[in-house]
Amino acid sequence: MTISRRIGCFQATIGAAIVLAIGAFPRDAVGDDPLSGEKIYQAKCASCHGVNGQGKADSYAQPLVGDKSIGELTEYISKSMPEDKPGTCVGDEACRVSTYIHESFYSSTAQERNKPVRVELSRLTVRQYRNVMADLVGAFRPVAPDGSRRGLAAKYFKTREFEAKDLAFERIDPVVAFDFLDKSPDGEKIPPHEFAIRWEGGIVAPDTGEYEFHIRTDQSFRFWINDLKRPLIDAYVQSKTENDDRASIFLIGGRTYPLRLEFSKAKQGVQDGKAKELPPSPASVFLEWTQPHRVREVVPARCLSSGAPPEVCIVNTPFPPDDRSSGWEKATSISKEWDQATTEAAVEIAAYIDRHLEELSSTSADAPEGTLRLMEFCHQFATRAFRRPLDNEQRRIYVERQFEKTNDPRIAVNRVVLLVLKSPRFLYRELGANPENANDPYDVASRIAFAAWDSLPDQGLRESAESGRLVKREEIVAQAQRMVQDSRTRSKLREFILRWLRVERVVDLSKDADQFPDFDSLIADDLRTSLELSVDELLSSEATDFRQLLLADGLFLNGRLAKFYGIDLPVDSEFQKVSLDSDARAGVLTHPYLMSGFAYRGASSPIHRGVFIARSLLGRTLRPPPEAVTPIASKLQPDLTTRERVGLQTRQESCQSCHSLINPLGFTFEQFDAVGRFRKEESGKQIVSTGTYRTREGDIVHFNGAREVAAFLADSSETHSAFVQQLFHFSIKQPIQAYGSKTKETLRHEFEQENFSIRRLLVEIIATAALNEARNVSDSNSD
């Protein structure tokens, strides 16, 4: 176990004056001092941690690196080091060795000096590959029309067919969830015996993954999604034996797909003349879905639009997951599995383009000058895929030569697509960069697009690059400000915030049925929707104020959630924002989904909640526990509160190295039980929700309840800095240190100056990464 891991949560108590005095000495000045930090380290620490803190396989394998202060290191060493003789390195000696460790190899400044970080050549991530292909092919399709409304455009016909002469009326239906019984849809224009309805528009997939669509009806229907030529489900002429048809399709999150549903109610009886003499039969129709890792529900109006978007090219080929060991998708390594996946995906896309060639190229092989127009289509395809114009040699290799090798233009197109999609110029970022011009305008355009959308430059960016208008920072900022208004950026930011909230770690929300009998999968799913609506509301606002995530006192509830959490709403209420007690709840931090997720089946978990605050909000480094420990069951000690049990279990010195930070933060959320309901008592005792935190500057902050923690975090430079760094890594997929040692601090300052606008912060991040000045400049000696 390394010192950096062990000292993760210790609080500094050694006098700041001693630390500053020792730290003021240059290393050379104290190197010959018998009590110098270096000599103390070599005598008492190096045998376990290595001469330069690199770690040793037979003792402490991990290197001594971290983000703790000298004071925190000093206190830990004074109490616990050396491990075989704790308490023998104290006072001034502990302070000297802590200063040496911190300045030599432990701190981020020392790490940058010893091993400077550089921007690495990276391939496309899985997310980027899918988005790139959707936009690359989509660039040859018309743009979706504006002016869409929520819901689907519906046409009602007074016969079972869909002929214009039988159209009765049109309207926007928010959802498709109708039980007509034996009545007419309108009571006047349409007879109840037979009618037809066609719903058309778009559907937004919130997340990437497999979606299962359900059409629940006892009548005839056809259902299309994305591909409007081939129904996903066709139950129009077959005999109906069950009322629930379903089929699955893989969708890319954040995109809108064309949708059509045709429903037909037929007359009863064999002879039309006698059909109306019979009572009309009942009819109903429901459009439902099961999103990835969610429960089945009616497709909500917020995910439907009345406009008709173009088809989206979806890559269905499975890819191996990207490396996220650094906290973000790091696409700097290549595997045989990844290479094979790119080959299979290229074949899939080539087949897709071949099926849609006439539509995408606006021509056909046998049309006059069809071959020339297909060659031009291929040239545009390669240009957009490579994110820069093709020179004459490249056009010759990638396009002209492929048409010369075959007499069939369609085969030539297929060859071009395969060659382009397997080219390193497509698969790798900026492989075609000009080494003499790190800020080549086409590379700058690519950096902007991938940072904002995880995709290709659009026409506006390409035109700016071609005219040389991406040289000055203000030009880049103007483009970034335009692009962050796009739904693709909103989708990317949504995914980031959910990751920042560690939502992906909440894999099971099931609870003890005896304690929480009404908490079921529907409640759990509603809670996830409620949290996502809070995030969506923030990202749709003009301010996108980061602080509102922590301080908002409202909660999105529907009737089912309101009943469970004791809020007065009608049982059949749709999701709406409800104001709650601002003295208790604190934005997303106390959202019932997170409170339930960071809890056990039958009890709250101050440890999980404290780790979440420390790591995600404050950016503190915590080592994994040396071994899994089963929490003390409440049934074994029913007279103790959760706080008391956690304190009892983590009181050992080896535990306190981390839990002295984790526990005091987690205890402040104890007024929320395992399902996120507010409480004042547990085990017959009043809840104690007090806690403390020692800042990196050494100040001790006291809290009483989650609201005070949230107020501190919203105003804390540590929180702002951690948020900046995590958004940078997520957006750029490179270490922030590679862009200069002062980059994080500069961005944090801009973040605070711009009223904590997340959207504006992303613009500043894009501008910083797009102008590639830091890539070839080391500022390790700038101080």
N, C-alpha and C positions, 0 to 999 in steps of 0.2 A: 504494500500500500504506500503510495507516495505522499510526501508532505503536502503537496499541492491539493491532493484529494482530502487528506485528513483535516487540513485547516480551513476547508471550505466554508464553515459556518461559525468559526470562533470569533469572539468579540475582542477588540483590542483594548487593553487597559494600561499598557506601558505609556509613560509620559511622552507627549508629542515632542517636547523640547529635546529629550535624549535622542529620539529618532532623527529629528532634524539635524542635531549636532553631529551625530555619527554619519548620517547620510551626506553631510556637506563635505566630508573628506574625500578627495579623489582616491580611486583604488590604489594608484601607485604610492600615494602618500602613506597609506596604512599597510601596504603589502609586507613591509619588514617588521611591523609592530607585532610582538609576540601575541597580542590580544586582537590582531586584525581579524575581521570576519572571515577572510579567506583561510587563514591558518586554523581558526576554530572549525570551519567547515571541513577542511581536509582531515583534521584530527578526529572529529566526532561524527561526521555525516557521510563523508565520501565513501566509506567502506560499504555502505548500503545503497546510497543514491548515485554513486558514480562521481568521478572527479569533476565533471562539468554538469552535474545534475541530470545526466542523460538516463539514469536508471540502470539497474543491473538485473539480469535475468534470474539470478539465484536469490535475490532479496526483494527489491522494489523495482519492478520492471518499467513502470510508467515514469516518464520524465517529470522533473519538477517545473511545471508551468501552471499558471493560473491567473486569477484576476483579483486576488486579495491584497490588502494593504500591508505595509511593513508592520504596522501595529498589530494586525491580526496574526501575522506570522510570528511576531515576537511573543505574544501571549501563548500561542499554541506550543511553541518550542519550550517556553518556560515551564509549562505544565506537563508536557508529554514526551519530549525528546531529550536525548536519544531514547529510543523505545526500550532498550535494555537497561538504561539508567535514567529514568525520567526524574526531572528536578535537579539535574546536575549542570544544566546550561540555563542560567537565569540572569535576570538583571541586565547589566550593561553588556555582558557576554552574549546573551540571547538577542539583544538588540543589534549588536554588531553582525552576528552571523545572519540574522534576518535581512539586514540591509544588504549584505553581500549577496545572499541568495536572490533577493528581489531584483537587484541591479545587474546581476551577472547573467541570469538565465531564466528567472521566473516570470517577470512582468512582460506585458505585451511589447513594451519598448525594447527590452532586452532580446526578446524573441525575434523582433524585426531586425535588430542589429546583427544578431548571430546567424540568422537564416532569413534573409529578405524574401518577402512573398512577392511573386510575380503573377500577372495574369496568364493563365494557362490556355493553350489551344484546347478548344472543347468541341465536341460533336453536338448534334441536336439532341435534346432530351426527348423522352417519349411524348411529353405534353407538346413540346415544340414541333416534333415531327407531325403529329396529328393536326395541329393548328395550321402548320405550313401547307400541308396537302389540302386541307379544306379551303384555304385562301388561294393557293396556287391554281387549283382547278376552278374555284369560285370566281377568279378574276375574269374568266371567259364567259361568265353568265351575267344576266342583267342584275342591277342593284334592286334590293327589296324596296317597294314603294313606301312612302311616309304616310302618316295619318292613320295608323292602325289603332284600334280600340281594344280593350281587354274583352276577351270572349271570342266566340267564333261567329262568322257571318253565316246565317241560316236562311235557307230558302224552303218554304213550305208549299207542297203541291197537293192538289185536291184529288189526285189519283195515285195509284201505286207506282207510276212511271215518273221520270224526271224531264218531262217535255215542257218547253217554254210556255206553250198555250195553256198548260194546266197549273201554272204558277199562281198561287193564291196570295202570298205576301212574303216579305223579307224582313228580317230583324237581326239584332245581335243577341245571341244567347250567351250569358256569362259562363255557364257550364252546360254539359250534356248530362242531365240527371232528371229524367222525366218519367213519371208514372201516370200515363194518360187514363188509366183504368179502362172503361168502355166509352170514354168521352172523346170529343173532338179536341185537337190542340188549341183551337180558338173559340169553338162554340158557335161560329156563324158561317165562315167562309168554307170550312172543310168538313165534309161528312165524317162521322165517326167510324164507318165501316172500312174505309180504305183511304190512305194518304201516304205521302212520302216526304222525307226531309233530307236535305243535303247540308251538312255543316262543312265549312271550309275556312282555312286560315293557317295560322302558325302555332307551333308549340315550342316552348323554351325548355331545354333540359338543364336543370340547375347544376348537375354534377356529371362527370364522365363515368360511364359504366353501362351495365346491362339494364334495360328497362323492359318490364313486362306489361303489356297493354291488355286490358280486359274489356270486352264488349258484352255487357249483360243485357240480353233481350231475348224475347221469345219470337221475334219476327226476323225477316230477312235483312241482311246488311252486308256492306263491304267497307273495309277500313284500309286506308292508305296512310303511310307516314314516310316522309322524305322522298321516296320514289312514288310519284303519282301515276306511274304506268303499270306498276305491279302491286296489287293489294297485299298488305301484310296479312290480313285475314279476309277470306272470301267465303261468306256464308249466305250468299244471295239465292242460290238455286238448290242447295243441298237440303235434305230433310233435317229439320231441327229436332235433335234428340236431347239436347241440354241447352240451358239458357245462359251459359257462360263460356264464351270463346276467348282464347288468349294466345298471344304470341310475343316473342321477345325480339329486341333489336338493340344493338350497341349504339350509343349516342355520345357525342362530345359535349361536355358541359359548357354552358354559356352561349350556346348557339340556338338559333330558331329554325325549326324544320317545317316544311309544308305538311299540311294534314288535310285529309278529307274523310268524312264519314257519311255514307248513304244508308238511310234507314227506310224500309218499305213495309207498310202494313197492307195485307191483301184482303180482298173480300172473302166472305165465308160462303160456302155452298158451291155447287157445280155450275148452276145456271145464274148468270148475272142478273137476270130479271127477277129472280126470287131472293137474291142475296140480301137486299135491303129489307126484306120481310123478316129476316132473322135478327135476333138481338146482336149488336156489335160485340165483338170479342175484346177482352182487355189487351192493352199493349203498353210496353215500357221500354226504355232504352237508357243505359248508363255507360258513359265513357270513363273508365278507371285505369289506374296504373299502379305499378309497384316500382318505386324508384330504387336505385342501388342501396341495399342495406336498410330499406324502410318497409313500412307496411302498406297494404293496399288501400287506396283512397280514390275518390272521384278527382279527376284532373281539375285542379283549382283554376279560377279565372285569372289569377296572377301569372299563370304559366301559358295562357292562351292569348292569341292576338288575331284580329279580324283580317289583317293583311295577308297577302300570299307571298311568302319568301321563296327564293329559289332553292333548288335541291342542294344539299351539302354533301361533298365527297367525304366519306368516312373510311378511315383505315381500320379494318377489322383484324388485321394481323396482330397476334399477341407479341409484345416486346418484353424482354426481361426488365425488371424495375431498375430505375436509376439509383445510384449510390446516394443515400441521404445521411451518411454517417457524420457529415459536417454540418448537418442541420438544414441543408438545401440540396436540390438535385445537382450533383456534381458530375458532369458528363465529360470527364477527362480520361476515362479508361475504356478500353475496347475488349469485347469478349467474342468468342466464336458464336455464341447465342445471339448477341446483338447484330453481328455481321449477317448471320443467317436471316434474322428478322427483317433487316433492311432489304435483303434480296427478295424475300417473300412479299414484303409490302410493295416493292417496285413492280413485281409481277401482278399483284392485285390492282394497283393503280393503272398499269398499262391496259389491263383487261377492262377496267372501268372506262377509261378514256376511249377505248375502241368501241364500246357499247354506245357512248354518247358523242362520237366524233363529229357527226354532222351538226349537232347542237352546239358543241364547243367551238368548232372551227368555222361555223357558218358557211360550210361548203360540203361537197362530197367528192370522192376520188374521181368519179366519172363526169363531173361538171366541167364546163369549159374553164381551162386554166386551174382545174381542181388541184393538180399536183403542186403547182406553184403556191397556191393558197395554203395547202397543207404544210408546205415547207416553211411558209411564213408563220403559221401557227406553231410549228415546232421551234422556230427561232425565238418567238415570244415566250414560249414555255421554258426554254433553256435560260433565256435572259432573266426571267423572273425567278426561276429556281436558283440561279447562281447569284442573284442579288446585284448584278452588274452587267453592263453590255458585253456581248461576245466580241472578241477581236476577230479578224479575218481567219486566222488559223483555227480558232475555236469553232467558228461557224462551219468551217470546212470539216472538222473532225466530228462534231456533234450532230450536224444536220445534213450537209450536202453529201458527204460520203455514205451516209446511211440510205439515202434515196438512190444513190448510184449502185448500191449492192443488190437491189431488188427491183423488179418491174411492178410490184404491187405497192402503191402508195400507203395503204393501210399497214402493211407489214413494216414499211419504212418508219411510219409514225411510232409503231410499237417499239422498234429498235431505238429510236431517239429517246423515248420516254425511259426505257430501261437503262440506257447509257447515262442519261442525265441524273436519274435518281440514285444510281450507284456511284456517281462521281464524288470524289472528296470535296469538290467545289460546292456541292449541294449539302452533303452530310456534315461538313465541318464549318464552323463559324469563321469567316474572314480568311479562308485559306488562299483566296486570290488577292490578298492585300498587297499593296505596293510597299515594299520594305523601306523605300526612301520617303514615303509619305504616310506616317501612321494615322493621320487624319484624312485619308482619302475620303471624299464625300460619299462614295457608295458604301464604304465601311461604316461611316458615321450614320448613314441612313439605316443600315442593317442593325447597328447597336440600338438605335432609337426604337425600331420596330420590335426587336426581340425583348427589350426592356419593358415596353408598354403592352405588347400583345402576345409575346412568345410566338411571333410569326413574322411574315415577310413585310418589307416596305410596301405601302399602298401606292397608288398613282401619285398622290401629292408628294410623298417622300421621294419617289423616283424622279419626278420632275425637278424637285429642289436639288437633288444630287446632280442631275444632268446639267443644270444651269449654274452649279457651283455655289448654291445658296446655303450650304451647311458647313460653313467655315467658322462663323462667329457664334459665340455662346447665345446671343439674343436670337439668332436664327434657329438654333436648335431648341431653345426654350419655347419659341413660338410654335414649332412643329409638335413638341411634346404636349403643350397646352391643348392643342387641337386634338391630339390623339387620345389623351386620357379621358376625354368625354365619350369615347366610343364604348359600346357595350362589352367589347373584348377586354378592355382595361378594367371595367367594373367587375367582370367575371374573374379576372386574375386577382384583383384586390380582395374579392370575396373569399376566394380560396386561401389567400394569404392570412386574412384575419381569422378564419376558422382554424388554420394551422397554428397561428399565434395563440389561440385559445386552447390549443391541444385537443381539439375535438376528435381528431383521429385516434386518440388514445382511449376514448370512451367506446369500448367495444361491446359492453354488456350493461344495460341499465335495469336489469331485472332486480327485484327487491323481495325481501322476505314476505311471503303471502300472509303470514299470521300478523305481522306488524302493519303491513300496508296492503290490505286486501283489495283496495280499489286501484292500486297502481299496476296497470297492465301495459301491454305493448302499444295500445292506442294512445295512452297518456304519454308514454316515452316518445312516441313518434310525434305527437303534438308538441312536446317540449322542444324537439329538434327543429320543428318548423318555426316555433316561436323565437328561438335563438336566431335562426337564419333571417327571419323577418326584421329583427332588430339590426342585424348587420346590413341587410338590404336597404333599410330606411336611412342609415347613416351614409351609405355610399351613394344614395340617390339625392342626398341633400347638397346644397350649394357649398356649405362650409366644410363638410366631411371632417368635423372637429374630433380629433382623437379623444379628447377629454370626455366627450359625450358617451363614449363606450363605457367609461368607468363611473360616470356621475348621473346618468339618466335614471329617473325614478319610475319610468313606465315599463310595462310588460305587455307583450302581445299575447292575448288569450282568446280562445274560443269558448263556447259554452261548456264543453267537457272539462277543459282545464280550469275554468272559472269555478265550476262546482267542486273540483278536487281541492283547489287552493282557497276555497271559502270566499270567493269574489261574487258579487251579485250581478249576474248576467243571465239572460234567458238561455235555456239548455241548448237551443238550436242556433245560437249565435255563431257567426263566422268570426275569423280572427280579426281582432281590433285592439288598438293600443289602450291600455287601462292604466291610469295613474295609481300608484301604490304609496305606502308610507315611506316618504323620502328619508326618514330617520333610520330606517332599517335596511332597506335594499340599496344596492349600489351598482347600477348598470349591469353589464354582462358578468361582472365578478360574482354576483349573487344570483345570477339567473338559475332557476331550478334545474335546467339541464346540466349545467356545470356542477352545481351543488350535488346533484344526484350522481353524476359521472365520477366526481372526485369523492366518492363515499363507498362504504361497503354495503352489502345487501341489507343489513339490519342496523347499521350505525353510521354516523358521520365519520369522516377521516381527516382530522387536522393535518396529518402527515401529507396526504395526497394534495390537499388544498395549499399547504405551506410550500411544498415543492413546486406547484404550479406558479405561485406568486414569485418565488425566488428565481426560478429558471426563466420563465417566460416574460414576466413583467419587469423584474429587476435585472435580468441578464446575469445572474450569479451562477458560477460553476459549482456543481455538486457532483461528487463521485457516486457511483452506484453503491448500494449497500454491499458489504463484504459477503453477506449471505442472506438468503430469504428468511424472514422472521414472520411467523404467524401471529397476528395481533391477538391480544388477550380477549377472549370472547366475553361479551357483556353478561352472559348467563353465568359465567364462573365468578364474577364479582359484581352482582347486581346492585350493590350499594354504592359503587363508584360511578362517577360520570365518565364520559369518553375522555375528557381532558385529564382526569385523574389517572385513568388507565394508561393513556399514552405517556404521561409523565413518569409513571411507574416503570413502564417497559423500556423507555429510552434514557433512564437516569445514569446508565453506565458511562464511564469516561469515553470509551471507544465510540459510543453512540452520539455523545454530546458534541463530538467534532463537527457533525453536520446538523444534528437536531436542535442545537442551541440557536440556529438560524431558522430552521424549518418550523419547529413547534410554535414559537411565539407568533409567527405570522398566521399559521393555520388555526390557532386558537381563536383568533378574532372572528372567525366564521362559524363558531359553534352555536350561534343562535339559529342556524339552519340545519335541519335534520337530514337524514339520508335521502329524502325525496325533495329537499329544498323548501320545505315548509318552515315558516318562522315559528320559533318556540322560545319560551322563557325559562322552562324548567326541564330537567332530566334526572331521572332516578330520585324524584322528590326533592331535588336541590336546584337552586337558582343557577342558571347558566352564567358562567364567568367568561366574557368574551374580550378580556384585555390581552394585550400583547405588546411587544417591543420590536424594534429593528435598529441595528447600528449601521449607519450609512458608511460608505467608503471613506468619507471625510472624518469619521469617528464620532459623529453626533448620534445620540440615542434618542429615538422617537418613540413615544408611547401612544398606544391606540386603545380605544374602547369600542369595539365593534367594527364590522366590515365597512361601514360608511366612512369612518375616519381613515381606515387603510386606503380606501379608494381615493379620498381627497388628497392624501399624501402622495400616492402613486401618480395621480393626474398632474401634480405639480413638481414631481421629482425629476431632476436631471438624469438620474440613473435610469428611470423608466424611459424617458425620452431617448436616451442614448441606446438602450437595448432595443427599442422599437425601430429606431433608425437603422441599426446594424442588421436586424432580422429582415426588414423590408428590402434593404440593399442586397443582401444575400439571395433572397427569394427572387428579386427582380433581375439581377445581373448574373447571378449564379457564378460569382467569383468572390474571393475574399476581399472585404473592404480595405484591408491593409495594403493590398496591391495598388491602390489608387492614391497612396500617400498616408503618412502617419497622422496627419491632421484632418483627413477627410471626414471621419466620423464626427469629430467635434464641430467642424464647419457645418455639416448637414444638420447636426442637432441644433446649432444656433439658428440656422435658417428655419428649421421646423418651429422653434419657439417664436421667432419673429413673424412667421406667417400664420399665427394663431392656431398652430397645431393642425393645419389642413393636411390630411393624408394625401389628397390628390396633388396638392402643391409640393409636398415632400417627394412624391414620386417624380414629378417634373424635375426637381433639383437632382435627384438620383440619376435620372436619365441623362441630364445635361453633363453631369460629372463623368459618367461612364462613356458617353458618346465622344467627348473630346478626350482623346486617348493620350493626353500629355504625360500622365503618371506612369505609363507603361515602360518608358525608356529612361525614366529619371528616378534615381534613388535619393530620397531625402533623409536617409539615416543619419547624415551629419548636419542636417539643417539647423539643429539646435546648438 
